[in-house]
Amino acid sequence: MKAAEIRPLPPVRIQKKQKTLSTVLFAAGALILLLGVFCFLIGDLQLPAFASINSRLKSVYAEYLSTGQPLSFGDTAAYYAVKFAVVVMLIGLLLLLNAYMLLGQHWERYRDFTCVLPALIALALFVYYPLLDLVRISFTNWNLMKEEYKFVGIKNYKWLFAGSGWKYLKNTLWVTLRYTFWEVFFSLAGGLLLAERAAGVDRSIILPVATKPEQVHHINDAAAAHNEHAFVTNMFSFACIHPDYEDWKQELDRIAARNMRGIKLHPAYQQTDLDDPKYLRILERAGALGLIVVTHAGFDIGFPGCRCCTPEKARNALQEVGPVTLVLAHMGGWRCWDAVPELLADTTALLDTAFSLRPAEAEEGDPQWLSDEAFVNLVRTFGAERILFGTDSPWADPQTELRHIRALPLSDEEKAAILGGNAKRLLRI
């Protein structure tokens, strides 16, 4: 059998709406840029002696080097007017850049970057700049109260690491670590737990991914430690493995010895084809140890050109290795669904429902989602006993996904198998 031909999406043509949007962006950008220039000139003229901003910078910097006094522009209001003007001008230039790229052929190549550029600018202004300024301040005697401070070299660092400040540093680090832990727990684990309870989910499986070989051991230790208390949260973690990890065989043995039920692979993130010998040896050993293998299947939003786990490669892998419980996420292959029944129905592959069903807000016919009809056809082709419920949380809401599957034209027996019966059988719970 031949794999169904997968054609790349046609390039986006410049539509009338794009031209209109580019015109609006250009006009807005020009007006905002002019506003910024106006504010800059007004603020600059209000600075002492009507000096230009460049000459004033030079003079106050020379003053700072000679006296050790903080940089001052005299009139504080004028100084902040200039800073505000610079920010406004950057926004205007950004809008002009977006207008140019939207109208020209550069948009498709750089549109993702330009979309996040406002956030990057905000981070630079309000996060990274203050952090860098703190480095400068650390070499002064500023006590956060007085406005005057002088350069003192590494005196503060000597006090911090070799003097009485060491105890304060240790206490600060300990508080930071505790805060970070509970922040992560409540925002991520706690949020997932609340979402599960609201949806009526009894148990969840965490699927960690190692994007680098050196991450494997640490991630698996953390996953095993989490499982020791999983009876409290009912969230159980699988392990991970990377195809380039040198001690892959010993690590798989260690995973099985810790009673972890499976591993997660991600060919796109790990930049390795699923039918590559490095993956085949992992699948072979995992099958011998009775470990479940869950892998991303199909294309990936973050790697549009990557074809590391197409249905054809999954079929090749299953033909090369011995018995293994292989779960192909996203109903066998995200955006490769036409080839899934042809190439995988007669294999032992299992499918999960994660990030595949078309949400209510998506347009009908959107290629990145399965229609209800296509989803039901896949269930009937493979059999409900080979379908596992998954949400790809936090990318999807468990309650919404459950409601969607329960509304499909499937029998109660089929829904029961998909929504928990099959998972109980595989996990032996």
KOLBAKOL-825377 format. One line per 10 residues: number of its first residue (from 1); their letters; for each residue x, z, y of C-alpha. Coordinates in nm, 2 decimals. Layout:
<atoms>
NUM = A = X/Z/Y ~ ...
</atoms>
This chain:
<atoms>
1 = MKAAEIRPLP = 0.00/0.00/0.00 ~ 0.11/-0.08/0.35 ~ 0.08/0.16/0.64 ~ -0.17/0.07/0.91 ~ 0.00/-0.10/1.20 ~ 0.05/0.15/1.49 ~ 0.07/-0.04/1.82 ~ 0.19/0.12/2.14 ~ -0.06/0.18/2.41 ~ -0.07/-0.10/2.66
11 = PVRIQKKQKT = 0.10/-0.03/3.00 ~ -0.12/0.11/3.27 ~ -0.21/-0.16/3.52 ~ -0.24/-0.09/3.89 ~ -0.61/-0.06/3.95 ~ -0.80/-0.06/4.27 ~ -0.85/0.32/4.24 ~ -0.47/0.36/4.23 ~ -0.42/0.15/4.54 ~ -0.69/0.35/4.72
21 = LSTVLFAAGA = -0.53/0.68/4.61 ~ -0.18/0.56/4.71 ~ -0.32/0.47/5.06 ~ -0.48/0.82/5.10 ~ -0.16/0.99/4.98 ~ 0.05/0.78/5.22 ~ -0.17/0.86/5.52 ~ -0.18/1.23/5.43 ~ 0.19/1.24/5.37 ~ 0.27/1.07/5.71
31 = LILLLGVFCF = 0.04/1.31/5.90 ~ 0.19/1.62/5.73 ~ 0.54/1.49/5.79 ~ 0.47/1.43/6.16 ~ 0.32/1.78/6.18 ~ 0.63/1.93/6.03 ~ 0.85/1.74/6.27 ~ 0.64/1.86/6.56 ~ 0.66/2.23/6.44 ~ 1.03/2.19/6.39
41 = LIGDLQLPAF = 1.09/2.07/6.74 ~ 0.87/2.34/6.90 ~ 1.04/2.61/6.70 ~ 1.39/2.47/6.77 ~ 1.32/2.45/7.14 ~ 1.22/2.82/7.14 ~ 1.56/2.92/7.00 ~ 1.81/3.08/7.24 ~ 1.98/2.85/7.49 ~ 1.77/2.56/7.37
51 = ASINSRLKSV = 2.04/2.49/7.12 ~ 1.99/2.24/6.84 ~ 1.93/2.40/6.49 ~ 2.26/2.26/6.37 ~ 2.47/2.40/6.65 ~ 2.28/2.73/6.63 ~ 2.35/2.76/6.26 ~ 2.72/2.71/6.33 ~ 2.73/2.97/6.60 ~ 2.54/3.24/6.41
61 = YAEYLSTGQP = 2.76/3.18/6.10 ~ 3.07/3.22/6.30 ~ 2.93/3.54/6.45 ~ 2.86/3.67/6.10 ~ 3.21/3.60/5.98 ~ 3.36/3.78/6.28 ~ 3.13/4.08/6.30 ~ 2.97/4.11/5.96 ~ 2.63/4.13/6.13 ~ 2.33/3.96/5.96
71 = LSFGDTAAYY = 2.24/3.61/6.06 ~ 1.99/3.62/6.35 ~ 1.82/3.34/6.54 ~ 1.71/3.57/6.82 ~ 1.35/3.50/6.84 ~ 1.21/3.58/6.50 ~ 0.89/3.39/6.55 ~ 1.08/3.07/6.64 ~ 1.30/3.12/6.34 ~ 1.01/3.13/6.10
81 = AVKFAVVVML = 0.84/2.84/6.28 ~ 1.15/2.63/6.19 ~ 1.14/2.75/5.83 ~ 0.76/2.67/5.81 ~ 0.83/2.32/5.96 ~ 1.09/2.25/5.69 ~ 0.84/2.34/5.41 ~ 0.57/2.12/5.57 ~ 0.81/1.83/5.60 ~ 0.91/1.86/5.23
91 = IGLLLLLNAY = 0.54/1.85/5.13 ~ 0.49/1.54/5.35 ~ 0.79/1.37/5.19 ~ 0.66/1.46/4.85 ~ 0.32/1.30/4.92 ~ 0.49/0.98/5.05 ~ 0.70/0.97/4.74 ~ 0.39/1.00/4.52 ~ 0.22/0.72/4.72 ~ 0.52/0.49/4.67
101 = MLLGQHWERY = 0.55/0.56/4.30 ~ 0.18/0.53/4.24 ~ 0.17/0.19/4.41 ~ 0.49/0.06/4.26 ~ 0.61/0.03/3.90 ~ 0.80/0.35/3.91 ~ 0.49/0.57/3.87 ~ 0.47/0.54/3.49 ~ 0.84/0.64/3.45 ~ 0.84/0.93/3.69
111 = RDFTCVLPAL = 0.48/1.04/3.72 ~ 0.53/1.35/3.50 ~ 0.82/1.46/3.71 ~ 0.63/1.41/4.04 ~ 0.33/1.61/3.90 ~ 0.55/1.91/3.85 ~ 0.76/1.86/4.16 ~ 0.53/2.07/4.39 ~ 0.57/2.36/4.14 ~ 0.95/2.31/4.13
121 = IALALFVYYP = 0.96/2.32/4.51 ~ 0.75/2.64/4.52 ~ 0.98/2.80/4.26 ~ 1.29/2.70/4.46 ~ 1.16/2.84/4.78 ~ 1.00/3.16/4.66 ~ 1.19/3.25/4.34 ~ 1.54/3.09/4.32 ~ 1.62/3.11/4.69 ~ 1.54/3.48/4.71
131 = LLDLVRISFT = 1.74/3.54/4.39 ~ 2.04/3.36/4.54 ~ 2.00/3.55/4.86 ~ 2.01/3.88/4.66 ~ 2.36/3.78/4.53 ~ 2.47/3.75/4.89 ~ 2.31/4.08/4.99 ~ 2.48/4.26/4.69 ~ 2.81/4.22/4.87 ~ 2.68/4.41/5.18
141 = NWNLMKEEYK = 2.59/4.77/5.26 ~ 2.22/4.70/5.32 ~ 2.00/4.99/5.21 ~ 1.66/4.81/5.24 ~ 1.58/5.02/5.55 ~ 1.81/4.93/5.84 ~ 1.83/4.58/5.97 ~ 2.21/4.58/6.01 ~ 2.45/4.55/5.73 ~ 2.81/4.46/5.68
151 = FVGIKNYKWL = 3.02/4.29/5.41 ~ 3.17/4.54/5.17 ~ 3.31/4.32/4.89 ~ 3.27/4.44/4.53 ~ 3.22/4.81/4.63 ~ 2.86/4.81/4.51 ~ 2.96/4.66/4.17 ~ 3.23/4.93/4.13 ~ 2.97/5.19/4.19 ~ 2.72/5.03/3.95
161 = FAGSGWKYLK = 2.95/4.98/3.65 ~ 3.22/5.24/3.70 ~ 3.07/5.50/3.91 ~ 2.76/5.72/3.92 ~ 2.54/5.40/3.94 ~ 2.58/5.34/3.57 ~ 2.31/5.58/3.47 ~ 2.07/5.41/3.71 ~ 2.16/5.07/3.56 ~ 2.09/5.19/3.21
171 = NTLWVTLRYT = 1.76/5.33/3.31 ~ 1.66/5.01/3.49 ~ 1.75/4.80/3.19 ~ 1.55/5.02/2.95 ~ 1.24/5.01/3.18 ~ 1.28/4.63/3.21 ~ 1.30/4.58/2.83 ~ 0.99/4.80/2.77 ~ 0.80/4.62/3.04 ~ 0.89/4.28/2.91
181 = FWEVFFSLAG = 0.79/4.37/2.55 ~ 0.45/4.51/2.65 ~ 0.40/4.22/2.90 ~ 0.46/3.97/2.62 ~ 0.25/4.16/2.37 ~ -0.06/4.21/2.59 ~ -0.05/3.86/2.75 ~ 0.02/3.66/2.43 ~ -0.05/3.87/2.12 ~ -0.32/4.07/2.29
191 = GLLLAERAAG = -0.48/3.76/2.43 ~ -0.48/3.59/2.10 ~ -0.62/3.90/1.93 ~ -0.91/3.92/2.18 ~ -0.98/3.55/2.13 ~ -0.99/3.60/1.76 ~ -1.23/3.89/1.78 ~ -1.46/3.71/2.01 ~ -1.47/3.41/1.78 ~ -1.51/3.62/1.47
201 = VDRSIILPVA = -1.18/3.52/1.31 ~ -1.07/3.78/1.05 ~ -0.70/3.67/1.00 ~ -0.46/3.43/1.18 ~ -0.13/3.27/1.08 ~ 0.15/3.25/1.33 ~ 0.36/2.94/1.29 ~ 0.70/2.98/1.46 ~ 0.93/2.68/1.52 ~ 1.31/2.67/1.53
211 = TKPEQVHHIN = 1.42/2.40/1.77 ~ 1.79/2.48/1.71 ~ 1.96/2.59/1.38 ~ 2.10/2.90/1.54 ~ 1.75/3.03/1.61 ~ 1.64/3.04/1.24 ~ 1.78/3.38/1.13 ~ 1.66/3.57/1.44 ~ 1.31/3.42/1.44 ~ 1.26/3.50/1.07
221 = DAAAAHNEHA = 1.38/3.86/1.12 ~ 1.13/3.90/1.40 ~ 0.85/3.74/1.19 ~ 0.93/3.97/0.90 ~ 0.92/4.27/1.13 ~ 0.59/4.16/1.27 ~ 0.44/4.13/0.92 ~ 0.52/4.49/0.85 ~ 0.24/4.59/1.09 ~ 0.02/4.28/1.04
231 = FVTNMFSFAC = -0.25/4.50/0.89 ~ -0.32/4.63/1.24 ~ -0.36/4.29/1.42 ~ -0.45/4.08/1.11 ~ -0.20/3.82/1.24 ~ 0.05/3.72/0.98 ~ 0.36/3.51/1.05 ~ 0.51/3.24/0.85 ~ 0.89/3.18/0.87 ~ 1.08/2.88/1.01
241 = IHPDYEDWKQ = 1.36/2.66/0.90 ~ 1.57/2.39/1.06 ~ 1.69/2.08/0.87 ~ 2.04/2.13/1.02 ~ 2.07/2.50/0.93 ~ 2.37/2.54/0.70 ~ 2.24/2.83/0.49 ~ 1.90/2.67/0.44 ~ 1.88/2.75/0.07 ~ 1.98/3.12/0.11
251 = ELDRIAARNM = 1.74/3.15/0.40 ~ 1.45/3.01/0.19 ~ 1.54/3.26/-0.08 ~ 1.54/3.54/0.17 ~ 1.20/3.43/0.31 ~ 1.05/3.44/-0.04 ~ 1.21/3.77/-0.11 ~ 1.04/3.92/0.20 ~ 0.70/3.80/0.07 ~ 0.65/3.56/0.35
261 = RGIKLHPAYQ = 0.40/3.30/0.23 ~ 0.53/2.99/0.40 ~ 0.74/2.80/0.65 ~ 0.67/2.58/0.95 ~ 0.85/2.25/1.02 ~ 0.83/2.03/1.33 ~ 1.00/1.69/1.28 ~ 0.94/1.59/1.64 ~ 1.10/1.90/1.79 ~ 1.37/1.90/1.52
271 = QTDLDDPKYL = 1.43/1.53/1.56 ~ 1.44/1.45/1.19 ~ 1.22/1.23/0.98 ~ 1.01/1.41/0.73 ~ 1.14/1.19/0.45 ~ 1.51/1.25/0.55 ~ 1.72/1.41/0.27 ~ 1.77/1.72/0.48 ~ 1.39/1.78/0.48 ~ 1.35/1.67/0.12
281 = RILERAGALG = 1.58/1.94/-0.01 ~ 1.39/2.20/0.19 ~ 1.05/2.08/0.05 ~ 1.19/2.08/-0.30 ~ 1.32/2.44/-0.28 ~ 1.01/2.56/-0.10 ~ 0.79/2.42/-0.38 ~ 1.01/2.59/-0.64 ~ 0.97/2.92/-0.46 ~ 0.60/2.89/-0.42
291 = LIVVTHAGFD = 0.62/2.87/-0.04 ~ 0.35/2.69/0.17 ~ 0.50/2.43/0.40 ~ 0.31/2.35/0.72 ~ 0.44/2.06/0.93 ~ 0.34/1.89/1.25 ~ 0.21/1.54/1.15 ~ 0.17/1.23/1.36 ~ 0.28/1.17/1.71 ~ 0.35/1.44/1.96
301 = IGFPGCRCCT = 0.25/1.46/2.33 ~ 0.59/1.58/2.43 ~ 0.77/1.30/2.24 ~ 0.56/0.99/2.29 ~ 0.80/0.75/2.11 ~ 0.88/0.98/1.82 ~ 0.76/0.87/1.47 ~ 0.93/1.14/1.27 ~ 0.62/1.23/1.07 ~ 0.39/0.94/1.03
311 = PEKARNALQE = 0.15/0.93/0.72 ~ 0.39/0.68/0.56 ~ 0.69/0.92/0.59 ~ 0.48/1.21/0.46 ~ 0.38/1.00/0.16 ~ 0.75/0.91/0.10 ~ 0.84/1.27/0.11 ~ 0.58/1.38/-0.14 ~ 0.68/1.10/-0.38 ~ 1.05/1.22/-0.36
321 = VGPVTLVLAH = 1.01/1.59/-0.43 ~ 0.85/1.80/-0.70 ~ 0.53/2.00/-0.66 ~ 0.49/2.15/-0.32 ~ 0.20/2.28/-0.11 ~ 0.24/2.06/0.20 ~ -0.01/2.11/0.49 ~ -0.01/1.82/0.74 ~ -0.14/1.95/1.07 ~ -0.38/1.76/1.30
331 = MGGWRCWDAV = -0.58/1.61/1.01 ~ -0.28/1.44/0.86 ~ -0.13/1.27/1.16 ~ -0.22/1.30/1.53 ~ -0.32/0.96/1.66 ~ -0.23/0.80/1.32 ~ -0.57/0.88/1.16 ~ -0.64/0.52/1.05 ~ -0.35/0.54/0.81 ~ -0.42/0.89/0.68
341 = PELLADTTAL = -0.69/0.81/0.42 ~ -0.51/0.49/0.30 ~ -0.17/0.66/0.25 ~ -0.24/1.03/0.18 ~ -0.58/1.06/0.00 ~ -0.42/1.02/-0.34 ~ -0.14/1.26/-0.28 ~ -0.14/1.64/-0.30 ~ -0.13/1.68/0.08 ~ -0.36/1.92/0.26
351 = LDTAFSLRPA = -0.48/1.88/0.61 ~ -0.56/2.12/0.89 ~ -0.80/2.07/1.18 ~ -0.58/2.18/1.46 ~ -0.60/1.97/1.79 ~ -0.79/1.69/1.64 ~ -1.17/1.73/1.71 ~ -1.28/1.57/2.04 ~ -1.37/1.85/2.29 ~ -1.70/1.82/2.48
361 = EAEEGDPQWL = -1.52/1.74/2.81 ~ -1.32/1.45/2.67 ~ -1.45/1.09/2.70 ~ -1.59/0.93/2.40 ~ -1.34/0.69/2.24 ~ -1.04/0.88/2.38 ~ -0.76/0.79/2.12 ~ -0.61/1.13/2.12 ~ -0.92/1.28/1.96 ~ -1.11/1.22/1.64
371 = SDEAFVNLVR = -1.48/1.15/1.67 ~ -1.71/1.37/1.47 ~ -1.79/1.08/1.25 ~ -1.43/1.00/1.17 ~ -1.36/1.37/1.11 ~ -1.65/1.40/0.86 ~ -1.53/1.08/0.69 ~ -1.18/1.23/0.64 ~ -1.33/1.55/0.50 ~ -1.54/1.35/0.25
381 = TFGAERILFG = -1.24/1.13/0.16 ~ -1.00/1.42/0.09 ~ -1.26/1.67/-0.02 ~ -1.34/1.99/0.17 ~ -1.12/2.19/-0.06 ~ -0.81/2.02/0.10 ~ -0.90/2.09/0.46 ~ -0.79/2.41/0.64 ~ -0.92/2.54/0.97 ~ -0.66/2.55/1.25
391 = TDSPWADPQT = -0.68/2.56/1.63 ~ -0.33/2.51/1.76 ~ -0.40/2.82/1.98 ~ -0.35/2.87/2.27 ~ -0.41/2.50/2.32 ~ -0.76/2.53/2.19 ~ -1.01/2.81/2.19 ~ -1.09/2.94/1.84 ~ -1.45/3.01/1.93 ~ -1.51/2.66/2.06
401 = ELRHIRALPL = -1.34/2.50/1.75 ~ -1.55/2.71/1.51 ~ -1.87/2.63/1.69 ~ -1.78/2.26/1.67 ~ -1.71/2.26/1.30 ~ -2.03/2.46/1.23 ~ -2.23/2.19/1.41 ~ -2.09/1.90/1.21 ~ -2.31/1.74/0.94 ~ -2.13/1.92/0.65
411 = SDEEKAAILG = -2.28/2.13/0.38 ~ -2.26/2.51/0.39 ~ -2.02/2.50/0.10 ~ -1.79/2.26/0.27 ~ -1.79/2.46/0.59 ~ -1.72/2.78/0.40 ~ -1.43/2.62/0.23 ~ -1.28/2.48/0.55 ~ -1.33/2.80/0.76 ~ -1.16/3.04/0.52
421 = GNAKRLLRI = -1.22/2.98/0.15 ~ -0.93/2.74/0.11 ~ -0.69/2.97/0.31 ~ -0.78/3.27/0.10 ~ -0.70/3.08/-0.21 ~ -0.37/2.95/-0.08 ~ -0.26/3.28/0.07 ~ -0.38/3.48/-0.23 ~ -0.58/3.73/-0.02
</atoms>
